[in-house]
Amino acid sequence: MTTKNNTFRICTWNCAAINDNPFEYYVTIDGGDAFDIKSNEEEEKGTSSLSSVSNDNNNDNKKRLKEEQKRYERTMEKIDEQLLDRRTKNGLRAMKISDLLTNEMIEDLRRSIFEGSCATKDTWTHREFEECLKFWEHGFKDKLVIEEFLLNDEIGSKRLCSMPDRLTTKITLKNDGDGDESVIVRPCVTTSYADVAVLSDDKKWWEQWLKFVFMEKNGAIKNIKFLDNKKYPAITDEEVKISRPLQLFCLAAFDKSLIKLIQNADENWAETKKMLVDALVDKKIDATVQILENISKDKDCICLQEVSGQMREAMSNSAILSEKFDCLSSPDFDSVRNQNSMVLASKAFFKSGIWEVVNIDSSKLPAGVANGDLCVVREIVIDDADDISTTQKRRKPFTIASFHGDTNGLQTVDVVKAVNKECNDRTTAPSTTTLVFALDANSHYDDNKGKRLSCEQMFSAFSTENLANAWGSDFKLCPTTTCNARTFLQPQLNKAVFYRDKLTSKLVDRHPKDHVLFAKASFAVIESKTTRSNDCVLSAPQKMQWLDDCPFPTLSFPSDHALCSFELEYY
């Protein structure tokens, strides 16, 4: 029989979310209790003047966030109205693409390509531009902005907007002299660009857009390539030949149309964007580290997924995290792709502080597992160490794994089996090693006709692996750990969901994706200690909470995956 001292407190968290576009997914600005505010009765029972001032500030912040939440909801609802109300024949719904991308603007593009100092004037031909202009004039420019452009599935399948949007989001500039780098982003709705004065003025916006795209040597125009109709068969051979200027035209029209779409919904939208960029982009790493610092006091292990190089550096610079944890990552940590798995191991729990990386034979892993996706570390216990307690010496050494699966979860089962086999192979591992595996499995409630991993399939696959799931033995009881849906303020409009359907559409990502697995013979889960969090109460001390029917990230919780915590008894 185990005692309460034999407990291992672990959490798993995919801490990634918004990369650059704060409007890509519906978010929650105010979760209903963003600030922990004392009641009037509590205040009357006696609080210091300092507490009263702090409480007043919290109340002011709470009111501000509630107002911002209502404004955000109204904006998204009005965007729905513009897209759905076919009876309206005015405004953006009545506009053609040529009303947004005028002949004067097309001439600006021509001059910038062939007469400016951009890097493409010697590689783009006048012929492809003129052929594209003919194609544009013969019908394309007359497409209605909403019905035949933004909501046109064919435009999406040809990647005429989404491809150039993805390739021209940002530019990295090397500063002369000091070797440092700076990043600038395209002025539009779908990036983190937040200059209110530019986004609110058509003339200033177009000037800055041209400057970004056609910047000498480093202009984003150099990233626009010919589309491949072998990869995207919807695009015709004719369109392939003119696909570079056609993408440029579509990108300009797309950026302008989204500005008009959200401007019609809220004339002060740029202010809202600035607030979201500040919380979810610029201060995302700071907010993530703060959450980790606050939960660290009662965690023996924190497993993370989709960690960037900047995030790892920020954790190592945190006095709280670096003092309490050994921050462990695999040798193939990728600071370019920035989707790495890590293990934070408590120095108090793992007394020896000695770890070895468990190398999993790549030939045993499924195709597509990228550098940094998988981190497996094995604890090395020194039996005669004076500072290790009797309990510590008695328990088995742990092997801890953290993994981020592919979008459809099709790698997950094979990766877990490969790691489990390695940890139980007596020729490569001590027979006493115990595996705890935390992962974003990208598992779903259903398999979508065999296209993705379902929870039922995952549970069935691991039934022969002597692994248990910390959520319990019944796959039907696994709770959702994601709740997000794409807005129409992003280029993959075929994946967008109307705001009214943000919780119910089949396109909503609302699935049980995050799990902790453990060796059945070595652990038992203490169910009363199991929690998940998708919001952070910004009080002192900071508290985590779960909000039902809440799209996240929220303004105080910068991830689109829940933080899942478990307590295990070990034998």
HELIX and SHEET records of a PDB file:
HELIX    1   1 ASN A   40  GLU A   44  1                                   5    
HELIX    2   2 SER A   49  LEU A   84  1                                  36    
HELIX    3   3 GLY A   91  ALA A   94  5                                   4    
HELIX    4   4 ILE A   97  LEU A  100  1                                   4    
HELIX    5   5 ASN A  103  PHE A  114  1                                  12    
HELIX    6   6 HIS A  126  GLU A  137  1                                  12    
HELIX    7   7 PHE A  140  ASP A  142  5                                   3    
HELIX    8   8 VAL A  145  LEU A  150  3                                   6    
HELIX    9   9 ASP A  153  SER A  157  1                                   5    
HELIX   10  10 SER A  162  LEU A  167  1                                   6    
HELIX   11  11 VAL A  196  LEU A  199  1                                   4    
HELIX   12  12 ASP A  202  VAL A  213  1                                  12    
HELIX   13  13 ALA A  220  ASN A  223  5                                   4    
HELIX   14  14 ASP A  237  LYS A  241  1                                   5    
HELIX   15  15 SER A  243  ALA A  265  1                                  23    
HELIX   16  16 TRP A  269  VAL A  277  1                                   9    
HELIX   17  17 ASP A  278  ASP A  282  3                                   5    
HELIX   18  18 LYS A  284  ILE A  295  1                                  12    
HELIX   19  19 SER A  296  ASP A  298  5                                   3    
HELIX   20  20 GLY A  309  SER A  316  1                                   8    
HELIX   21  21 ALA A  319  LYS A  324  1                                   6    
HELIX   22  22 SER A  362  LYS A  364  5                                   3    
HELIX   23  23 THR A  390  ARG A  394  1                                   5    
HELIX   24  24 THR A  412  ASN A  424  1                                  13    
HELIX   25  25 CYS A  455  PHE A  462  1                                   8    
HELIX   26  26 PHE A  475  LEU A  477  5                                   3    
HELIX   27  27 LEU A  493  LYS A  495  5                                   3    
HELIX   28  28 TYR A  499  ASP A  501  5                                   3    
HELIX   29  29 GLU A  527  LYS A  529  5                                   3    
SHEET    1   A 6 PHE A 325  SER A 329  0                                        
SHEET    2   A 6 ASN A 340  SER A 346 -1                                        
SHEET    3   A 6 CYS A 301  VAL A 307 -1                                        
SHEET    4   A 6 THR A   7  ASN A  14  1                                        
SHEET    5   A 6 LEU A 563  TYR A 570 -1                                        
SHEET    6   A 6 PHE A 523  VAL A 525 -1                                        
SHEET    1   B 6 PHE A 325  SER A 329  0                                        
SHEET    2   B 6 ASN A 340  SER A 346 -1                                        
SHEET    3   B 6 CYS A 301  VAL A 307 -1                                        
SHEET    4   B 6 THR A   7  ASN A  14  1                                        
SHEET    5   B 6 LEU A 563  TYR A 570 -1                                        
SHEET    6   B 6 THR A 531  SER A 533 -1                                        
SHEET    1   C 2 LYS A 170  LYS A 174  0                                        
SHEET    2   C 2 GLU A 181  VAL A 185 -1                                        
SHEET    1   D 6 ILE A 354  VAL A 357  0                                        
SHEET    2   D 6 LEU A 374  ILE A 380 -1                                        
SHEET    3   D 6 PHE A 398  HIS A 404 -1                                        
SHEET    4   D 6 THR A 434  ASP A 440  1                                        
SHEET    5   D 6 ASP A 514  ALA A 519 -1                                        
SHEET    6   D 6 LEU A 467  ASN A 469 -1                                        
SHEET    1   E 2 ASP A 535  VAL A 537  0                                        
SHEET    2   E 2 LYS A 543  GLN A 545 -1                                        
END                                                                             
